[in-house]
Amino acid sequence: MPSNIATLDDLAATLPAKARVMGLDLGTKTIGVAISDVERRLATPVETIAREKFQKDAAAMFKLANAREAAAFVIGLPLNMDGSEGPRAQATRAFVRSCAPLDARPFVFWDERLSTAAVTRALIEQDASRKRRAEVVDRMAAAYILQGALDRLKRLG
């Protein structure tokens, strides 16, 4: 396994002060992207990358990370409700294993169970149309995932 696939504890110990973190919600058709502020207090949805093939997906992700000055990546790991890993979690791990040798920044997995459901529920409560929900749910799920990791980082630091 590449050495830059880390735990959140490792990340907390090595992340420079005032460094942004990028959150990713990997789907089969899209990648939701979010970024933290430099104090790592707040996750903000950025955009949704339409998936094509690995090289293009990774290039788009790294381009955004460079533009937003991200020092690390937090990737949602879609575990089953019992904590086991199914095909989606295995695909997410494979994507990260392929990305890690291409970029020196740390990659950290974060349990994303129910993140899309929570975001969708919040959007419904806000009366967002089905079309609007489809447009924003992935990047908002990325922000939800990243916010959970940021909150945990704050407790670790």
Rosetta silent file (secondary structure, phi, psi, omega in degrees, C-alpha in Angstrom):
SEQUENCE: MPSNIATLDDLAATLPAKARVMGLDLGTKTIGVAISDVERRLATPVETIAREKFQKDAAAMFKLANAREAAAFVIGLPLNMDGSEGPRAQATRAFVRSCAPLDARPFVFWDERLSTAAVTRALIEQDASRKRRAEVVDRMAAAYILQGALDRLKRLG
SCORE:     score description
SCORE:     0.000 S_00000001
   1 L     0.000  136.470  178.949    0.000    0.000    0.000 S_00000001
   2 L   -58.542  144.997 -174.815    1.373    3.467   -0.845 S_00000001
   3 L   -70.315  -15.147 -179.497    2.817    5.285    2.165 S_00000001
   4 L   -92.349    9.376  168.921    0.628    8.361    1.626 S_00000001
   5 E   -91.804  111.058 -167.865   -2.585    6.446    2.410 S_00000001
   6 E  -122.334  173.518  171.627   -2.894    7.438    6.057 S_00000001
   7 L   -94.979  166.880  177.165   -5.203    7.406    9.041 S_00000001
   8 H   -64.644  -35.004  176.560   -6.823   10.542   10.407 S_00000001
   9 H   -61.197  -44.411  177.248   -4.535   10.263   13.452 S_00000001
  10 H   -60.748  -44.032 -178.704   -1.485   10.272   11.129 S_00000001
  11 H   -61.909  -43.581 -179.906   -2.903   13.250    9.268 S_00000001
  12 H   -59.431  -35.213 -177.560   -3.489   15.187   12.494 S_00000001
  13 H   -78.691  -23.287 -172.486    0.161   14.665   13.460 S_00000001
  14 H  -114.808  -12.881 -176.015    1.635   15.695   10.099 S_00000001
  15 L   -70.167  127.993  178.420   -0.708   18.291    8.597 S_00000001
  16 L   -65.449  153.627  174.490    0.847   21.767    8.514 S_00000001
  17 L   -62.821  149.612  177.406   -0.939   24.611   10.292 S_00000001
  18 L    60.388   36.251  178.471   -3.176   26.673    7.992 S_00000001
  19 L  -111.288  133.351  177.529   -3.463   23.872    5.419 S_00000001
  20 E   -78.205  154.369  176.018   -6.666   23.138    3.533 S_00000001
  21 E  -125.208  138.821  178.841   -8.091   19.641    3.165 S_00000001
  22 E  -102.279  133.091  177.235  -10.136   18.448    0.190 S_00000001
  23 E  -103.935  141.617 -178.147  -13.106   16.121    0.713 S_00000001
  24 E  -130.982  133.492  172.339  -14.260   13.692   -1.973 S_00000001
  25 E  -112.860  101.937 -175.532  -17.471   11.729   -2.391 S_00000001
  26 E   -84.138  115.551  174.538  -16.683    9.092   -5.008 S_00000001
  27 L  -111.856  177.384  179.106  -19.702    7.897   -6.929 S_00000001
  28 L   -74.840  -29.002 -177.397  -19.995    5.706   -9.982 S_00000001
  29 L  -109.905  -21.864 -176.383  -20.995    8.660  -12.197 S_00000001
  30 E  -143.125  163.855  171.035  -19.628   11.684  -10.321 S_00000001
  31 E  -124.350  114.772  175.228  -17.083   12.824   -7.754 S_00000001
  32 E   -79.690  138.049 -176.687  -18.368   15.378   -5.269 S_00000001
  33 E  -125.908  136.354  175.845  -15.681   17.819   -4.138 S_00000001
  34 E  -137.046  160.628  179.162  -15.486   20.024   -1.030 S_00000001
  35 E  -136.538  149.377  176.186  -12.692   22.076    0.534 S_00000001
  36 E   -92.358  164.588  169.213  -11.940   23.251    4.054 S_00000001
  37 L   -77.683  171.076 -176.518  -10.932   26.727    5.122 S_00000001
  38 L   -67.331  -24.301  176.146   -7.289   27.137    6.222 S_00000001
  39 L   -82.228   -6.196 -179.487   -8.247   26.809    9.895 S_00000001
  40 L    58.423   42.937  177.157   -9.989   23.510    9.015 S_00000001
  41 L  -101.098  -32.811 -170.585  -13.200   24.527   10.764 S_00000001
  42 L  -132.729  132.244  175.357  -15.652   24.532    7.872 S_00000001
  43 E   -96.744  132.878 -179.491  -16.156   22.328    4.810 S_00000001
  44 E  -121.815  130.173  175.984  -17.565   24.056    1.727 S_00000001
  45 E   -62.857  139.689 -178.043  -18.985   22.277   -1.333 S_00000001
  46 E  -111.195  -63.993 -179.169  -16.952   23.140   -4.445 S_00000001
  47 E  -164.771  176.252  177.422  -18.125   21.229   -7.498 S_00000001
  48 E  -119.968  126.269  177.689  -19.072   17.900   -9.000 S_00000001
  49 E   -94.497  125.234  174.618  -16.743   16.169  -11.442 S_00000001
  50 E   -75.871  125.236 -177.465  -18.501   14.017  -14.047 S_00000001
  51 L   -74.195  138.743  176.010  -16.627   10.697  -14.126 S_00000001
  52 L  -123.586  -82.648  173.091  -15.173    9.554  -17.417 S_00000001
  53 L  -136.721  164.371 -170.177  -12.117    7.347  -17.037 S_00000001
  54 H   -51.037  -51.300 -175.281   -9.542    7.113  -14.275 S_00000001
  55 H   -57.881  -43.597  179.925   -6.824    9.322  -15.822 S_00000001
  56 H   -69.259  -40.456  179.401   -9.251   12.174  -16.556 S_00000001
  57 H   -62.034  -47.723 -179.183  -10.969   11.845  -13.171 S_00000001
  58 H   -64.641  -42.096  179.902   -7.655   11.922  -11.286 S_00000001
  59 H   -61.643  -42.896  178.906   -6.353   14.833  -13.384 S_00000001
  60 H   -64.165  -41.392 -179.878   -9.507   16.885  -12.679 S_00000001
  61 H   -65.076  -46.080 -179.670   -9.286   16.084   -8.973 S_00000001
  62 H   -67.951  -35.390  177.819   -5.579   17.017   -8.734 S_00000001
  63 H   -61.976  -45.520  176.774   -6.147   20.206  -10.757 S_00000001
  64 H   -63.563  -42.149  179.991   -8.829   21.299   -8.271 S_00000001
  65 H   -61.955  -40.752  178.544   -6.631   20.318   -5.316 S_00000001
  66 H   -67.248  -44.677 -179.143   -3.761   22.406   -6.697 S_00000001
  67 H   -62.822  -35.916 -178.390   -6.004   25.392   -7.439 S_00000001
  68 L   -93.356    3.141  178.896   -7.497   25.235   -3.912 S_00000001
  69 L    55.782   46.197  178.263   -4.113   24.559   -2.275 S_00000001
  70 E   -76.987  135.364  179.468   -5.263   21.335   -0.611 S_00000001
  71 E   -96.333  -12.611 -177.771   -2.627   19.627    1.544 S_00000001
  72 E  -161.028  165.182  178.263   -4.519   16.324    1.885 S_00000001
  73 E  -119.963  135.872  171.097   -7.550   14.378    0.665 S_00000001
  74 E  -114.295  119.783 -175.745  -10.367   12.911    2.768 S_00000001
  75 E  -111.796  127.254  177.090  -12.292   10.298    0.794 S_00000001
  76 E   -65.491  128.466  177.948  -15.667    8.994    1.859 S_00000001
  77 E  -105.674  110.832 -175.067  -15.586    5.216    2.341 S_00000001
  78 L   -78.925   82.547  178.706  -19.056    3.764    1.700 S_00000001
  79 L   -77.145  156.177  173.132  -19.228    1.041    4.340 S_00000001
  80 L   -72.445  164.294 -177.428  -22.250   -1.201    4.781 S_00000001
  81 L   -59.368  -28.896  178.820  -24.443   -0.508    7.807 S_00000001
  82 L   -85.415    4.466  178.316  -22.781   -3.395    9.695 S_00000001
  83 L    90.337   -6.202  179.361  -19.341   -1.854    9.038 S_00000001
  84 L   -77.892  166.213  179.939  -18.327   -4.392    6.400 S_00000001
  85 L  -106.691  127.110  176.477  -16.993   -3.406    2.985 S_00000001
  86 L  -103.697 -165.738 -178.045  -18.953   -4.137   -0.151 S_00000001
  87 H   -58.584  -37.219 -179.470  -18.176   -3.525   -3.831 S_00000001
  88 H   -66.911  -41.090  177.895  -18.476    0.298   -3.562 S_00000001
  89 H   -66.016  -39.718  178.538  -15.955    0.461   -0.704 S_00000001
  90 H   -64.839  -39.055  178.014  -13.595   -1.838   -2.613 S_00000001
  91 H   -66.132  -37.694  178.019  -13.917    0.379   -5.719 S_00000001
  92 H   -65.272  -45.198  177.986  -13.169    3.454   -3.598 S_00000001
  93 H   -61.440  -40.901  179.575  -10.067    1.820   -2.115 S_00000001
  94 H   -63.975  -41.052  178.420   -8.914    0.793   -5.626 S_00000001
  95 H   -60.255  -46.605 -178.887   -9.371    4.375   -6.902 S_00000001
  96 H   -67.295  -39.766  176.776   -7.270    5.739   -4.028 S_00000001
  97 H   -60.319  -32.860  178.027   -4.600    3.033   -4.488 S_00000001
  98 H   -77.156  -33.738 -179.715   -4.342    4.183   -8.117 S_00000001
  99 H   -75.750  -39.051 -170.925   -4.246    7.901   -7.183 S_00000001
 100 H   -54.387  -42.323  179.307   -1.754    7.692   -4.314 S_00000001
 101 H   -69.107  -15.647 -177.093    1.368    7.020   -6.441 S_00000001
 102 H   -88.512  -10.714 -174.732    0.473   10.025   -8.634 S_00000001
 103 L  -150.310  135.704 -175.562    0.436   12.599   -5.812 S_00000001
 104 L   -78.776  -15.233 -177.681    2.489   12.943   -2.619 S_00000001
 105 L   -65.190  150.761  179.167   -0.346   14.412   -0.521 S_00000001
 106 L   -69.228  146.164  174.354   -1.912   12.154    2.114 S_00000001
 107 E  -117.395  128.578 -178.953   -5.153   10.280    1.378 S_00000001
 108 E  -127.759  135.309  175.767   -7.407    9.441    4.333 S_00000001
 109 E   -88.621  144.518  177.251  -10.603    7.379    4.325 S_00000001
 110 E  -134.919  130.257  179.760  -13.627    8.569    6.312 S_00000001
 111 E   -57.177  119.603 -177.002  -16.746    6.498    7.044 S_00000001
 112 L  -110.956   19.105 -179.810  -19.477    8.019    4.905 S_00000001
 113 L   -51.512  129.499  175.925  -22.430    5.856    5.924 S_00000001
 114 L    69.067    8.698 -178.815  -25.678    7.768    5.410 S_00000001
 115 H   -63.791  -46.900 -179.583  -23.963   10.968    4.195 S_00000001
 116 H   -65.635  -38.694  178.421  -25.936   11.165    0.945 S_00000001
 117 H   -62.890  -42.329 -179.832  -29.147   10.267    2.784 S_00000001
 118 H   -65.113  -42.645  179.763  -28.531   13.023    5.368 S_00000001
 119 H   -66.615  -43.991  179.591  -27.786   15.614    2.680 S_00000001
 120 H   -61.283  -42.710  178.323  -30.805   14.581    0.600 S_00000001
 121 H   -60.606  -43.463  179.198  -33.048   14.817    3.665 S_00000001
 122 H   -63.775  -40.149  179.247  -31.723   18.322    4.423 S_00000001
 123 H   -66.862  -37.817  177.528  -32.312   19.411    0.821 S_00000001
 124 H   -64.673  -42.232  178.699  -35.874   18.062    0.902 S_00000001
 125 H   -62.451  -28.022  178.425  -36.490   19.970    4.150 S_00000001
 126 L   -87.176    5.575  178.874  -35.286   23.106    2.332 S_00000001
 127 L    65.577   27.665  177.326  -37.814   22.410   -0.433 S_00000001
 128 L   -69.520  138.415  178.958  -35.106   21.934   -3.072 S_00000001
 129 L   -67.471  160.569  178.724  -36.504   20.534   -6.309 S_00000001
 130 H   -57.404  -41.010  179.545  -35.517   17.056   -7.438 S_00000001
 131 H   -63.330  -46.054  179.934  -33.464   18.643  -10.248 S_00000001
 132 H   -64.065  -41.391  177.934  -31.656   20.966   -7.816 S_00000001
 133 H   -59.543  -43.579 -179.537  -30.984   18.078   -5.408 S_00000001
 134 H   -62.605  -34.190 -178.752  -29.434   16.059   -8.250 S_00000001
 135 H   -71.330  -33.853 -170.366  -27.178   19.005   -9.135 S_00000001
 136 H  -113.385  -11.396 -170.306  -25.775   19.582   -5.643 S_00000001
 137 H   -61.041  -38.619 -176.409  -26.091   16.353   -3.640 S_00000001
 138 H   -68.129  -44.998  179.786  -22.636   14.950   -4.493 S_00000001
 139 H   -72.248  -29.984  175.896  -20.639   18.048   -3.594 S_00000001
 140 H   -71.543  -34.867  175.231  -22.774   18.575   -0.484 S_00000001
 141 H   -65.261  -37.883  176.506  -22.147   14.941    0.508 S_00000001
 142 H   -61.845  -40.954  178.313  -18.408   15.631    0.046 S_00000001
 143 H   -66.249  -39.234  178.599  -18.755   18.625    2.402 S_00000001
 144 H   -62.246  -45.335  178.571  -20.680   16.468    4.906 S_00000001
 145 H   -62.239  -49.731 -178.426  -17.914   13.820    4.800 S_00000001
 146 H   -62.370  -40.320 -179.847  -15.171   16.430    5.098 S_00000001
 147 H   -61.671  -40.243  176.547  -16.925   18.215    7.971 S_00000001
 148 H   -60.082  -43.376  179.573  -17.050   14.973    9.955 S_00000001
 149 H   -68.173  -39.662  178.797  -13.325   14.473    9.428 S_00000001
 150 H   -62.414  -43.476  179.332  -12.570   18.126   10.300 S_00000001
 151 H   -60.509  -41.557  178.834  -14.557   17.838   13.533 S_00000001
 152 H   -67.446  -41.672  177.437  -12.587   14.698   14.436 S_00000001
 153 H   -58.403  -40.004  179.863   -9.280   16.403   13.528 S_00000001
 154 H   -61.824  -41.868  178.757  -10.183   19.259   15.858 S_00000001
 155 H   -68.500  -32.119  179.560  -10.703   16.794   18.724 S_00000001
 156 H   -73.876  -33.342 -173.823   -7.395   15.046   17.932 S_00000001
 157 L   -88.511    0.000    0.000   -5.426   18.309   17.774 S_00000001
